[in-house]
Amino acid sequence: MASSTVPVTSQVESESRTNEAFPQLTHEQLALVEPHGRRRRLAQGEVVGEPGQPVTKIFVVVSGQLDAVTPLQASTESMPRFTPGMFTGERSILSGGRFLGRISATVPTDVIEVERDELLKLIHTNTELSDIFLRAFILRRVQLFDRGYGDVVVL
């Protein structure tokens, strides 16, 4: 007789990994990130990443919302949506990759724009944030690869 807890455990683990892949930074953590970036106000519809562009920065959402859309997505359910406290990016920001999809503000949005070099400084000097960013970047890459996006997608 199969245990009914196996699928539930798998679903819980899957949701946990998704939460870890797209964590929300606390106000205190945002305050630690801000000196490493610059605050920007994005207009509704403003694009911060286009397919083919080099990825040179991440965007940490302070208020509002960013959506990521790739040409490979079959439904809007799988679209990454970045809300306050969340940040864009995945492992390619560390090695220098290119956007496959588009990231844009769906409403007026305040972000902290963090250049790659500053992100690396932050990762090297703050263990707590390093763990959050690196874990998220790795898990996002795994999720994208598992969904068939290959090894080139950058969000």
PyMOL commands that set and color helices and strands:
alter all, ss='L'
color gray80, all
select helices_A, chain A and resi 5-21+27-36+76-78+92-95+116-125+127-146
alter helices_A, ss='H'
color red, helices_A
select strands_A, chain A and resi 38-42+47-49+57-63+66-69+81-82+102-105+109-115
alter strands_A, ss='S'
color yellow, strands_A
deselect
rebuild
show_as cartoon
